[in-house]
Amino acid sequence: MNATILRRPLKKNRTSLLLDISVNGKRKQKTLKLYLFTKPKTQEEKDQNKIIWRKAELIKFRTLNNLHDSAHQITQVSKNNILLLDYFNGLVTLKKQSKSSMIWHSAVEILKDYIGDKPKLLRKVTESDIEDIKKYFLTIYVKKNDKALSVSSAATYFSKIKAGFNIAFKEKLIAYKIAENVKSLPK
């Protein structure tokens, strides 16, 4: 699930803004009925472009939230059958627009490596499983250059995994805060 603001040049120094929405591999474009000056000549036109762009960003943000909410409603129906890795992949998709998106992505890639071919349901994860994940991040995982993660990197990535479990609790996908009693790694 993704949304991108596109620009379509028009006549008379105007540019139309569109929202390109992609959900499950299907794309559609929606006109925002917002227009920028293609080549702003005055400070007033530049300022107006900034305001219009912020409006477009707000529409994009609301669209992504609505898409997430509708996906969440579908998830609620089958929340007992959510696989751990599917849930975390969904979080990575949601976090794509955040500053920490690469950290989330890397943390989930390591989690994928940990899980391997033994899928586990999100609701079946225990504190012991989270401790094992922590241990994996800190001592077992080896990067492509055959070096272990630094303690700082392991701590950062593991903090995203704990945060993911906290989000799952807030979304009522798990019964209690299973990550709460697992100590974070020292940075």
C-alpha positions in Angstrom: 0.0 0.0 0.0 1.5 3.3 -1.1 0.6 6.7 -2.3 2.7 9.2 -4.3 2.0 12.8 -5.4 2.4 13.2 -9.1 2.7 16.4 -11.1 1.0 16.8 -14.5 2.0 19.9 -16.5 -0.8 22.0 -17.9 -1.0 25.2 -20.0 -0.5 28.7 -18.8 2.2 28.0 -16.1 0.1 25.6 -14.1 0.7 22.1 -12.9 -2.0 19.7 -11.7 -1.4 17.5 -8.7 -2.5 13.8 -8.7 -2.4 11.1 -6.2 -1.0 7.8 -7.5 -2.4 5.0 -5.2 -1.1 1.5 -5.2 -2.8 -1.3 -3.2 -2.0 -5.0 -3.6 -0.3 -4.3 -7.0 -3.2 -2.4 -8.4 -2.7 1.3 -9.2 -5.1 4.2 -9.7 -4.7 7.9 -10.0 -6.9 10.5 -8.5 -6.9 14.1 -9.3 -6.5 16.3 -6.2 -7.9 19.4 -7.9 -4.9 21.3 -6.6 -2.7 23.4 -8.9 0.8 24.7 -8.6 2.5 27.4 -10.6 5.0 25.5 -12.8 7.5 28.4 -12.7 6.6 30.7 -9.9 7.7 34.3 -10.7 6.9 36.1 -7.4 7.3 35.3 -3.8 3.6 35.1 -3.4 3.4 32.4 -6.1 6.2 30.5 -4.3 4.4 30.7 -1.0 1.1 29.6 -2.6 2.9 26.6 -4.1 4.2 25.6 -0.6 0.7 25.8 0.8 -0.8 23.8 -2.0 1.9 21.2 -1.7 1.2 20.9 2.1 -2.5 20.3 1.3 -1.5 17.6 -1.2 0.7 16.0 1.5 -2.1 16.1 4.0 -4.5 14.4 1.5 -1.8 11.8 0.8 -1.4 11.1 4.6 -5.2 10.8 5.1 -5.5 8.5 2.1 -2.7 6.2 3.5 -4.5 6.2 6.9 -7.8 5.3 5.3 -6.1 2.5 3.4 -4.5 1.2 6.5 -7.8 1.4 8.4 -9.6 -0.6 5.7 -6.8 -3.1 5.6 -7.0 -3.3 9.4 -10.7 -4.1 9.3 -10.0 -7.0 7.0 -7.3 -8.1 9.4 -9.7 -7.9 12.4 -11.8 -10.6 10.8 -8.9 -13.1 10.7 -6.7 -11.6 13.5 -6.2 -15.0 15.1 -4.4 -16.3 12.0 -1.9 -13.5 11.4 1.6 -14.7 10.8 4.3 -12.9 12.8 6.2 -12.1 9.6 3.2 -10.9 7.7 2.4 -8.5 10.6 5.9 -7.1 10.7 6.0 -6.8 6.9 2.8 -4.8 7.2 4.5 -2.5 9.7 7.4 -1.9 7.3 4.9 -0.9 4.6 3.3 1.6 7.0 6.6 3.0 8.1 7.9 3.5 4.6 7.2 7.3 4.8 8.9 7.7 8.2 12.5 8.6 8.9 13.2 5.3 10.5 11.9 3.2 7.5 15.3 1.7 6.8 15.7 0.6 10.4 12.3 -1.1 10.4 13.2 -2.8 7.1 16.5 -4.0 8.3 15.0 -5.2 11.6 12.3 -7.2 9.8 14.9 -8.7 7.4 16.8 -10.0 10.4 13.5 -11.3 11.9 12.9 -13.1 8.6 16.3 -14.7 8.8 15.5 -15.8 12.4 12.1 -17.3 11.5 13.3 -19.0 8.4 10.9 -21.7 7.2 9.1 -22.1 10.6 6.2 -19.6 10.4 4.6 -18.6 13.7 1.3 -17.0 14.4 1.5 -13.6 16.0 -0.8 -14.6 18.8 1.4 -17.6 19.7 4.5 -15.6 20.4 5.7 -15.7 24.0 8.2 -13.7 26.1 10.6 -16.6 25.7 10.3 -16.2 21.9 11.1 -12.5 22.2 14.1 -13.3 24.4 15.3 -15.8 21.7 14.9 -13.1 19.0 16.9 -10.7 21.2 19.6 -13.3 21.6 19.6 -13.9 17.8 20.0 -10.2 17.1 22.9 -9.9 19.5 24.9 -13.1 19.1 23.8 -15.3 16.3 22.9 -13.1 13.2 25.8 -12.6 10.8 25.8 -9.9 8.2 26.8 -10.5 4.6 30.4 -9.6 5.4 30.5 -12.4 8.0 30.5 -10.0 10.9 28.1 -9.9 13.8 25.9 -6.8 14.4 27.4 -4.2 16.7 25.7 -4.0 20.1 24.3 -0.6 19.1 22.8 -1.9 15.8 21.4 -4.9 17.5 19.8 -2.7 20.1 18.3 -0.4 17.5 16.9 -3.2 15.4 15.6 -5.1 18.5 13.9 -1.9 19.7 11.8 -1.9 16.5 10.8 -5.5 17.1 9.7 -4.6 20.7 7.8 -1.6 19.3 6.1 -3.8 16.8 4.8 -6.0 19.5 3.6 -3.0 21.5 1.7 -1.8 18.4 0.2 -5.3 18.0 -1.1 -5.0 21.6 -2.6 -1.5 21.0 -4.3 -2.9 17.9 -5.7 -5.8 20.0 -4.0 -8.4 18.0 -2.3 -9.9 21.0 -3.7 -10.3 24.5 -1.0 -8.6 26.5 2.3 -6.6 26.2 4.5 -9.6 25.8 7.6 -7.4 25.0 7.2 -5.3 28.1 9.1 -7.7 30.4 11.9 -8.3 27.9 14.8 -6.0 28.7 16.1 -3.9 25.8 19.6 -4.3 24.7 22.1 -1.7 25.9 23.2 0.8 23.3 
